[in-house]
Amino acid sequence: MPTYTFRNKETGEVTEEFCSISQRQEKLDSGKYEQIINAKPDIISMRGDAVSKTSGDYRDLLKRIKKNSGRGNTINV
């Protein structure tokens, strides 16, 4: 179930509620509340590259693959 943000039209109080779509519609149909649409993007960031965060065994495997793949390979180790 998603989280919805509602504003009470009489008091101006803003609340977030975790409810189903039918419960949201009932609340809006009562006439006391209006829904506030807002976007809260979750930003995920990572420092460094994925290879530097892997185990030494995996890096050794990549080195072996790079060594045996021939010229022109693009494997970053």
TIMI-2910 file (N, C-alpha, C, CB; in pm, 1 decimal, decimal comma, always signed):
<rs>
+----------+----------+----------+----------+----------+----------+----------+----------+----------+----------+----------+----------+------+
!      n_x !      n_y !      n_z !     ca_x !     ca_y !     ca_z !      c_x !      c_y !      c_z !     cb_x !     cb_y !     cb_z ! resn !
+----------+----------+----------+----------+----------+----------+----------+----------+----------+----------+----------+----------+------+
!    +84,4 !   -118,5 !     +0,0 !     +0,0 !     +0,0 !     +0,0 !    +88,7 !   +124,5 !     +0,0 !    -95,9 !     +0,0 !   +122,5 !  Met !
!    +49,4 !   +224,2 !    -74,3 !   +128,3 !   +347,6 !    -81,4 !    +98,4 !   +443,9 !    +33,3 !   +102,9 !   +417,1 !   -213,2 !  Pro !
!   +181,6 !   +544,3 !    +43,9 !   +164,5 !   +649,8 !   +142,6 !   +108,3 !   +772,9 !    +71,5 !   +299,6 !   +682,6 !   +214,9 !  Thr !
!     +3,1 !   +829,4 !   +126,6 !    -60,0 !   +948,3 !    +69,2 !    -48,0 !  +1064,2 !   +167,8 !   -209,5 !   +920,9 !    +34,3 !  Tyr !
!    -40,8 !  +1185,4 !   +112,9 !    -35,6 !  +1306,1 !   +194,8 !   -168,7 !  +1379,0 !   +180,4 !    +84,2 !  +1398,2 !   +153,2 !  Thr !
!   -232,3 !  +1405,6 !   +293,8 !   -362,0 !  +1473,5 !   +294,8 !   -353,2 !  +1603,0 !   +373,7 !   -470,8 !  +1382,4 !   +354,1 !  Phe !
!   -436,4 !  +1700,7 !   +333,8 !   -450,9 !  +1825,6 !   +408,5 !   -596,7 !  +1836,9 !   +450,2 !   -405,8 !  +1950,3 !   +323,3 !  Arg !
!   -617,1 !  +1860,5 !   +578,6 !   -750,9 !  +1883,7 !   +631,1 !   -793,5 !  +2023,4 !   +587,7 !   -755,3 !  +1868,1 !   +787,7 !  Asn !
!   -904,1 !  +2034,3 !   +517,2 !   -949,4 !  +2162,9 !   +463,0 !   -990,2 !  +2261,1 !   +572,7 !  -1066,4 !  +2141,1 !   +368,2 !  Lys !
!  -1036,4 !  +2210,0 !   +688,0 !  -1082,6 !  +2297,1 !   +795,0 !   -967,2 !  +2349,2 !   +880,8 !  -1182,3 !  +2223,2 !   +882,1 !  Glu !
!   -875,3 !  +2260,9 !   +916,3 !   -768,0 !  +2299,5 !  +1008,1 !   -636,0 !  +2329,2 !   +938,5 !   -746,8 !  +2191,3 !  +1108,8 !  Thr !
!   -620,5 !  +2281,7 !   +815,9 !   -494,7 !  +2301,4 !   +744,3 !   -386,4 !  +2202,5 !   +783,9 !   -445,0 !  +2440,1 !   +767,3 !  Gly !
!   -420,9 !  +2107,5 !   +871,6 !   -324,1 !  +2007,6 !   +917,5 !   -288,2 !  +1912,6 !   +802,8 !   -380,6 !  +1928,0 !  +1038,3 !  Glu !
!   -159,4 !  +1885,3 !   +788,2 !   -110,4 !  +1795,7 !   +684,1 !    -64,1 !  +1666,2 !   +749,6 !     +5,2 !  +1861,5 !   +602,3 !  Val !
!   -114,0 !  +1552,2 !   +695,6 !    -76,8 !  +1421,7 !   +749,3 !    -40,0 !  +1328,0 !   +636,0 !   -191,1 !  +1362,0 !   +833,4 !  Thr !
!    +46,5 !  +1232,5 !   +666,8 !    +79,8 !  +1126,3 !   +573,1 !    +17,4 !   +998,2 !   +624,6 !   +234,2 !  +1111,0 !   +555,5 !  Glu !
!    -50,6 !   +925,8 !   +534,6 !   -117,4 !   +803,1 !   +576,2 !    -83,9 !   +690,4 !   +480,6 !   -269,2 !   +823,4 !   +583,7 !  Glu !
!    -63,5 !   +573,6 !   +536,7 !    -36,4 !   +451,3 !   +463,9 !   -169,4 !   +378,7 !   +451,1 !    +72,7 !   +362,5 !   +535,7 !  Phe !
!   -230,5 !   +383,4 !   +330,9 !   -363,3 !   +324,1 !   +315,2 !   -383,6 !   +274,4 !   +172,9 !   -472,5 !   +425,6 !   +351,8 !  Cys !
!   -491,4 !   +198,5 !   +154,0 !   -523,5 !   +146,2 !    +21,5 !   -587,5 !   +256,3 !    -63,7 !   -618,1 !    +23,4 !    +32,4 !  Ser !
!   -601,8 !   +227,7 !   -191,8 !   -661,8 !   +325,6 !   -283,4 !   -807,8 !   +350,5 !   -246,3 !   -651,3 !   +277,0 !   -430,1 !  Ile !
!   -878,6 !   +243,8 !   -206,1 !  -1020,1 !   +261,5 !   -169,2 !  -1033,5 !   +346,0 !    -41,5 !  -1088,3 !   +123,4 !   -149,1 !  Ser !
!   -942,0 !   +326,6 !    +53,9 !   -945,4 !   +409,4 !   +175,4 !   -913,0 !   +554,6 !   +142,2 !   -846,0 !   +355,7 !   +280,8 !  Gln !
!   -820,6 !   +575,9 !    +49,0 !   -786,8 !   +711,7 !     +6,2 !   -909,1 !   +778,2 !    -57,4 !   -667,7 !   +710,0 !    -93,6 !  Arg !
!   -979,4 !   +703,2 !   -142,7 !  -1096,0 !   +759,7 !   -210,8 !  -1207,2 !   +792,6 !   -111,9 !  -1147,8 !   +662,7 !   -317,1 !  Gln !
!  -1226,5 !   +707,3 !    -11,1 !  -1327,5 !   +735,4 !    +91,9 !  -1295,6 !   +865,0 !   +164,7 !  -1336,4 !   +619,4 !   +192,4 !  Glu !
!  -1167,6 !   +883,6 !   +196,0 !  -1125,7 !  +1003,6 !   +267,9 !  -1149,2 !  +1128,9 !   +181,7 !   -976,4 !   +992,9 !   +308,2 !  Lys !
!  -1119,3 !  +1119,1 !    +52,3 !  -1140,3 !  +1233,1 !    -37,0 !  -1288,5 !  +1259,8 !    -60,1 !  -1070,7 !  +1209,1 !   -170,4 !  Leu !
!  -1369,1 !  +1153,2 !    -67,3 !  -1513,5 !  +1169,0 !    -89,2 !  -1583,7 !  +1231,7 !    +30,7 !  -1576,5 !  +1034,2 !   -120,1 !  Asp !
!  -1523,1 !  +1223,7 !   +149,0 !  -1585,2 !  +1283,3 !   +267,6 !  -1591,6 !  +1436,0 !   +257,4 !  -1507,9 !  +1242,7 !   +393,7 !  Ser !
!  -1504,4 !  +1494,4 !   +176,1 !  -1504,7 !  +1639,0 !   +157,4 !  -1420,9 !  +1715,5 !   +258,6 !  -1643,7 !  +1688,8 !   +162,8 !  Gly !
!  -1370,0 !  +1648,0 !   +360,1 !  -1290,6 !  +1715,2 !   +462,5 !  -1143,1 !  +1724,4 !   +426,4 !  -1305,5 !  +1643,6 !   +593,7 !  Lys !
!  -1099,5 !  +1639,8 !   +333,1 !   -956,4 !  +1632,1 !   +301,5 !   -931,5 !  +1651,8 !   +153,1 !   -899,0 !  +1497,9 !   +346,3 !  Tyr !
!   -813,7 !  +1702,6 !   +123,7 !   -766,2 !  +1709,4 !    -13,9 !   -628,4 !  +1644,8 !    -17,1 !   -761,8 !  +1857,8 !    -66,9 !  Glu !
!   -598,3 !  +1583,2 !   -131,4 !   -470,2 !  +1514,7 !   -142,5 !   -364,4 !  +1611,2 !   -193,1 !   -481,0 !  +1392,8 !   -235,6 !  Gln !
!   -247,6 !  +1603,7 !   -132,8 !   -133,9 !  +1684,5 !   -176,2 !    -42,2 !  +1592,4 !   -254,9 !    -58,6 !  +1751,2 !    -54,2 !  Ile !
!    -14,6 !  +1630,3 !   -376,9 !    +74,7 !  +1551,3 !   -461,3 !   +214,9 !  +1606,6 !   -444,7 !    +30,0 !  +1554,2 !   -611,5 !  Ile !
!   +305,6 !  +1521,8 !   -402,9 !   +444,5 !  +1564,0 !   -389,6 !   +534,6 !  +1449,3 !   -430,5 !   +475,8 !  +1610,0 !   -245,0 !  Asn !
!   +650,2 !  +1483,9 !   -478,3 !   +747,3 !  +1383,0 !   -519,5 !   +867,4 !  +1391,6 !   -428,2 !   +789,1 !  +1401,6 !   -667,7 !  Ala !
!   +905,5 !  +1278,5 !   -375,7 !  +1022,6 !  +1271,2 !   -289,2 !  +1121,3 !  +1173,8 !   -353,6 !   +984,0 !  +1226,0 !   -142,9 !  Lys !
!  +1203,2 !  +1221,8 !   -442,4 !  +1294,4 !  +1128,5 !   -508,2 !  +1402,2 !  +1079,3 !   -412,7 !  +1358,8 !  +1194,1 !   -629,7 !  Pro !
!  +1427,9 !   +951,0 !   -417,6 !  +1536,0 !   +892,7 !   -339,7 !  +1659,9 !   +891,0 !   -428,0 !  +1499,6 !   +748,5 !   -288,7 !  Asp !
!  +1762,4 !   +957,7 !   -382,6 !  +1885,1 !   +966,8 !   -460,6 !  +1983,2 !   +864,7 !   -406,6 !  +1945,3 !  +1110,4 !   -455,9 !  Ile !
!  +2027,6 !   +780,0 !   -496,8 !  +2125,0 !   +678,6 !   -460,2 !  +2254,7 !   +713,1 !   -530,4 !  +2076,0 !   +534,9 !   -497,8 !  Ile !
!  +2359,1 !   +721,3 !   -454,2 !  +2487,5 !   +752,3 !   -515,2 !  +2591,5 !   +654,0 !   -465,5 !  +2530,2 !   +897,2 !   -484,3 !  Ser !
!  +2697,5 !   +642,1 !   -542,1 !  +2803,3 !   +550,3 !   -506,6 !  +2936,4 !   +616,8 !   -536,5 !  +2789,2 !   +416,2 !   -582,4 !  Met !
!  +3029,2 !   +601,7 !   -446,6 !  +3162,5 !   +655,6 !   -469,0 !  +3249,3 !   +543,0 !   -521,3 !  +3222,4 !   +717,9 !   -338,8 !  Arg !
!  +3325,2 !   +569,9 !   -624,8 !  +3411,8 !   +468,2 !   -682,9 !  +3335,4 !   +383,6 !   -783,5 !  +3471,2 !   +379,6 !   -573,7 !  Gly !
!  +3405,8 !   +284,1 !   -838,7 !  +3340,6 !   +197,5 !   -935,1 !  +3311,8 !    +61,6 !   -872,6 !  +3427,0 !   +181,9 !  -1060,8 !  Asp !
!  +3233,6 !    -18,4 !   -940,9 !  +3190,1 !   -146,9 !   -886,5 !  +3306,3 !   -243,5 !   -870,0 !  +3084,4 !   -208,7 !   -976,0 !  Ala !
!  +3403,9 !   -238,2 !   -959,8 !  +3515,8 !   -331,5 !   -952,6 !  +3598,1 !   -308,4 !   -826,3 !  +3604,6 !   -318,1 !  -1076,6 !  Val !
!  +3614,5 !   -183,3 !   -785,3 !  +3694,7 !   -155,4 !   -666,4 !  +3626,1 !   -202,4 !   -537,9 !  +3723,8 !     -6,6 !   -657,6 !  Ser !
!  +3494,9 !   -228,6 !   -542,4 !  +3421,7 !   -272,0 !   -424,5 !  +3402,4 !   -423,5 !   -419,5 !  +3287,7 !   -203,7 !   -420,0 !  Lys !
!  +3458,4 !   -496,7 !   -515,3 !  +3443,2 !   -641,6 !   -517,6 !  +3560,0 !   -709,5 !   -448,9 !  +3430,3 !   -691,7 !   -660,7 !  Thr !
!  +3547,2 !   -838,0 !   -426,9 !  +3651,5 !   -913,0 !   -357,8 !  +3773,8 !   -931,6 !   -448,1 !  +3597,7 !  -1049,7 !   -311,8 !  Ser !
!  +3886,6 !   -966,6 !   -386,7 !  +4009,7 !   -990,1 !   -461,4 !  +3998,4 !  -1108,5 !   -555,5 !  +4124,3 !  -1012,0 !   -366,4 !  Gly !
!  +3920,2 !  -1209,3 !   -518,0 !  +3902,4 !  -1326,0 !   -604,5 !  +3836,1 !  -1287,2 !   -736,3 !  +3818,8 !  -1432,9 !   -533,2 !  Asp !
!  +3738,1 !  -1201,7 !   -730,1 !  +3670,1 !  -1159,0 !   -852,2 !  +3764,1 !  -1077,1 !   -940,5 !  +3544,4 !  -1077,2 !   -817,9 !  Tyr !
!  +3843,8 !   -990,7 !   -878,3 !  +3940,0 !   -912,3 !   -956,5 !  +4044,6 !  -1002,5 !  -1021,2 !  +4008,9 !   -807,5 !   -867,4 !  Arg !
!  +4087,9 !  -1107,8 !   -950,5 !  +4181,8 !  -1203,3 !  -1008,8 !  +4119,9 !  -1274,1 !  -1128,9 !  +4225,7 !  -1305,9 !   -903,9 !  Asp !
!  +3992,8 !  -1308,6 !  -1118,5 !  +3923,4 !  -1371,2 !  -1230,5 !  +3918,4 !  -1277,3 !  -1350,2 !  +3781,8 !  -1412,6 !  -1189,6 !  Leu !
!  +3889,0 !  -1149,0 !  -1327,3 !  +3885,7 !  -1051,2 !  -1436,8 !  +4022,9 !  -1037,4 !  -1502,0 !  +3837,9 !   -914,4 !  -1385,3 !  Leu !
!  +4128,7 !  -1038,4 !  -1422,2 !  +4264,5 !  -1029,0 !  -1477,0 !  +4295,3 !  -1148,5 !  -1565,3 !  +4368,0 !  -1019,1 !  -1364,1 !  Lys !
!  +4253,2 !  -1267,8 !  -1521,2 !  +4277,0 !  -1387,6 !  -1600,2 !  +4197,6 !  -1383,8 !  -1731,3 !  +4240,1 !  -1512,4 !  -1519,4 !  Arg !
!  +4073,8 !  -1336,6 !  -1725,1 !  +3991,7 !  -1324,3 !  -1845,6 !  +4054,7 !  -1224,3 !  -1940,8 !  +3847,6 !  -1281,7 !  -1810,3 !  Ile !
!  +4101,1 !  -1111,3 !  -1888,3 !  +4163,2 !  -1008,6 !  -1972,0 !  +4289,3 !  -1063,1 !  -2037,6 !  +4196,3 !   -883,0 !  -1888,8 !  Lys !
!  +4370,3 !  -1135,6 !  -1963,2 !  +4495,4 !  -1189,8 !  -2015,7 !  +4469,4 !  -1286,8 !  -2130,5 !  +4573,9 !  -1259,8 !  -1904,6 !  Lys !
!  +4365,7 !  -1368,6 !  -2120,6 !  +4337,6 !  -1472,1 !  -2219,9 !  +4242,5 !  -1427,4 !  -2330,8 !  +4280,4 !  -1591,8 !  -2151,6 !  Asn !
!  +4193,0 !  -1303,8 !  -2325,7 !  +4094,0 !  -1261,6 !  -2424,5 !  +4154,2 !  -1207,2 !  -2552,3 !  +4005,3 !  -1158,5 !  -2365,3 !  Ser !
!  +4282,6 !  -1180,2 !  -2553,1 !  +4346,0 !  -1129,0 !  -2675,6 !  +4349,7 !   -979,6 !  -2680,3 !  +4274,8 !  -1179,9 !  -2796,9 !  Gly !
!  +4395,8 !   -930,4 !  -2794,4 !  +4408,0 !   -785,4 !  -2812,1 !  +4272,1 !   -718,4 !  -2828,3 !  +4495,2 !   -754,4 !  -2932,9 !  Arg !
!  +4267,8 !   -593,1 !  -2793,6 !  +4146,6 !   -514,3 !  -2816,1 !  +4037,6 !   -535,4 !  -2712,4 !  +4091,8 !   -545,6 !  -2950,0 !  Gly !
!  +4070,2 !   -601,5 !  -2601,5 !  +3965,4 !   -621,4 !  -2500,9 !  +3941,9 !   -491,2 !  -2424,7 !  +4003,8 !   -735,9 !  -2402,6 !  Asn !
!  +3827,0 !   -478,4 !  -2368,0 !  +3790,4 !   -355,1 !  -2296,2 !  +3758,3 !   -382,9 !  -2150,0 !  +3670,2 !   -287,9 !  -2363,5 !  Thr !
!  +3811,9 !   -490,5 !  -2096,4 !  +3785,2 !   -525,5 !  -1957,0 !  +3867,4 !   -436,4 !  -1866,1 !  +3816,5 !   -674,5 !  -1929,8 !  Ile !
!  +3803,5 !   -364,0 !  -1775,9 !  +3873,7 !   -279,5 !  -1680,5 !  +3899,3 !   -359,6 !  -1553,9 !  +3792,8 !   -150,6 !  -1649,3 !  Asn !
!  +4026,1 !   -364,1 !  -1514,9 !  +4061,7 !   -440,7 !  -1396,3 !  +4111,9 !   -347,9 !  -1288,3 !  +4167,3 !   -546,6 !  -1429,0 !  Val !
+----------+----------+----------+----------+----------+----------+----------+----------+----------+----------+----------+----------+------+
</rs>
